[in-house]
Amino acid sequence: MTQPTSSKFALVTGGTRGIGAGAALALAKAGYEVLATGLTVEEVAVPPAHPAIRHARLDVTRDDEVAAIVATCPRIDALVNCAGMIQRGGKEFEIDAFRLTIEVNLTGTMRMSLAAKEKLAAKGPDKPGGAIVNTASMLTFHGSPFAPGYAASKGGVGQLTKSLAAAWAPEGIRVNAVAPGWIETELTRPLVEDEARSAPILARTPMGRWGKPGDVGGAIAFLVSDEAQFITGAILPVDGGYLTL
């Protein structure tokens, strides 16, 4: 990888589509050089949405791949953990699918955070460290009769966020999370386009609309910014008010 032209560098896992791509674009617009990763060759082949974004392939369940991708980063000012998976069709009631969901969503978040920690840590008293933003969910706050693995993983992400925030604050590393509500992405498009299924979601959302990846990206850009220097251990809902009802 060539040396970035920006003074700040961000690593966004799961950053080639959906919420992750929204985060990558928001950070690029905020002046970061961004390395956005995707799981498949097809994902990373998609042209980046901004000249400051580069794509690379990464499986967050692989220690060797995680170590290699972090080694290519000249510095890390922001780590955004967006890589994740959602099991469908009741598969999370099968132990292998449950285990894989936890491995990607929760253990993958921890694996990335540990690998990036040294580059995130403050290099001196007058140089604040970097920031991590994890991806929680509405299911961080309540359960799901259909997705026990996903709900368990996102509940774990919430507690991991608070734990790492407390553990790493002395090294100048801030750790927060966003909890997206119903966001319009390629994965949720069938729901968005199905009026009968979308209507109850909108009725529960006070702002009366689906969120956009950029809505979440803006919150992430704020949490890694200098304006959020005294915020750590927070889980910020980006849900149009969904949790208020």
N, C-alpha and C positions, 0 to 999 in steps of 0.2 A: 504493500500500500504506500502511496506517495504521502509525503508530509502534508498535513492539512494546511490550508491557507487561513482558516479561522483560528482565533485564540482559544476556542473552546471545542471540545470533542465529545460527542454523545454516541453511545452504543445502544441500539434499540433492538431487542430480540422480538421476533414476530413482527418486524417492522416493514414488511413488504406488502401487507394488505390490511384492510379493516382498521381497527382501532390503532394498531401498531403503526400503520402507514400514516394515519392522522397525527400520531405523536411525532414521527420522523419529520413530517412536513412542517409541523408547528415549530420544532426545534431548529430546522434549517432556516425558517423565516426569522427566527430569533437570533440567528448568527452563528449557529453551531455547524461544524462539520459532522455529518451523521453517517455512521455505519449501521445499516438496517439489515437484519438477517431474516432469512426464511428457511423453511425446512426442505423444500424441494428445489430442484434445478429450474422447474417451470416458474416457481414464485420469484426467484432471484433474477430470472431473465426478463421480467417486466421492467420497462424503463423507469428509473426513479422519477418522482414528481418534481424534483428540484435539483439544480446543478450541484448543490452541496451534499447530496445524498448518494451514497454508494451501497450496493447490495452485495451480500455474501451469503453462502449457504451455511447453516448451522443446525445441528441437532442438540438441543439443550440437555438431553439425557446422556450425552457422551462426554466423559471427563476430558478425553484427548481433544475433541473438537472445541470444547469450551476454552481449554487452555490455549489452543492455537489461535482462536479468534481474538482473545484478550491480548495475546502477545503481539498481534499485528497493530494494536492501538497505540499510538505514540503517547497518549495520555487519556485519561477518562475523567471528564468533569461531570457527566451524567450517565447513569445506567438506567434504562427503562426496560423492565421485564414484562413484555407483552406476549411472549411465546406461550401458547396454551392450546388446549383441545377440549372439545365438548363431545362426549359420547352420546349417541342417539339410539332410539329404539329399545330402551331398557337394558342396553349392554352393560351399564355400570353395576347391575346386579350380578354380573359374572365377575369373578375375582380377578381374572387377568386384565379385563378392561378397567376395573376399579383401580387396580395397581398402576396401570399405565397412566391413567388420568392424574393420579397423585404424583407419579414420577415426573410428568411433564409440567403440570401447573404449580406444584408446591416444591418438590425437590429440585426441579429445574431452576426455579427462582432462587433457591438457596445456593445451588451450584454456581450460578452466574454471579451472585453477590460475593461469594467467597473468592471466586477467581479474580474479580475486579477490585477487591478491597484494597490491595496495596496501591493501585493506581488512583483510587478514589481518596485515599487518606491525605490529610493536610501535610504539606511539606515544610511547614514552619508556622510560628505563631501569627505572622501577618499574612498567611496564605490559607484561607479556608479550604476545607476539603470539598469533595464532590457530593453529589446527591443521587440517591436511588429512588425511583418511583416504581412500585409494584402494581400489578393489576389485580385488584380485588373484584367484587361483584355485589349485586343485590343479595346473592346467596351467601355472602360473608355474614349477613345479618339475620337471615332466616333460612330454613331448610327447604328441600325439594323432594316431593314424593317420586319424581321421575329421574333425578340425576344425583344420587347420593355421593358418587365419587367427585363430581364437579363441586357440589356444595361443600363437601368435606375439604377439598383442596383449597377452595376460596376462603373458607373459615380459617384454615391454616395459614393462608397468605396474610390474613389480617393480623393474626397473633405473631407471625414471623416478622411482619413489618414493625410492630411495637417492640419486639424483642431485640431486633437488630438496631433499632433507633436508640434504645437504652444502652446497648453494648458498645456501639461504635461512636456515640456522641463525643467521647473524649478524644477521638482521632479526627474530629471535624467532619465526619460523614453523617449527613442527614438521610433518614429513610422514611419515606411516606408512601401512601398508596392512593390510587383513585378507585372508586367503585362505580363503574358505569351502570346505567340503567339500560333501557331498551334502546340500542343504537342500531341505526340502519347500516348494515354491511352486506356483503355478498352472502354471508351465512344466514342472516336474518331476512333477506329479501323475500323468501316465500311467505313469511309471516306478514311483512309489510304489505305485500300485494294481496293477501287474503283478508278481505274486509271483515269477515265474521270472526277471525282470530285476532286481527289488529284492533278492533273496536274496544274490547275490554281493557287492552293495554293502554290505549289512549284515554279511556275513561278513568283509569287509575292514576294517570300522569297529569298533575295539575297544569303543566304548561301545554298540554294537549297536542303534542307532536312527538315523533320519534327523534332521538338524538342523532347527531352526525359525528363521524370520527373526529372532525375538527373541534367539536365541543369538548371531547375528552383530551385531545391534543393540546388545546389551550390551557386546560387545568394542569396538565403535566408540565408544560412549559413554565407555568407560574411556579409550580412546586420545586423545580430545579433552579429557579432564578434567584438573583440576589435579594429580590423583594420578599422571599420566603426564608431568609436566613435564620429566623427564630422558630421555624416550624419543623418539627420532627415527630415521628410516631403517629401522625394523623392519617385517617382514612377518609378521603374526601368523596362524598357521593356526587356523581355527575349524572343525575337521573331525572331532571325536570320536575323534581318534587315527589317522585314515586314513593320514597320512604316516609313521606309525611302523612300518608293515608293508611 
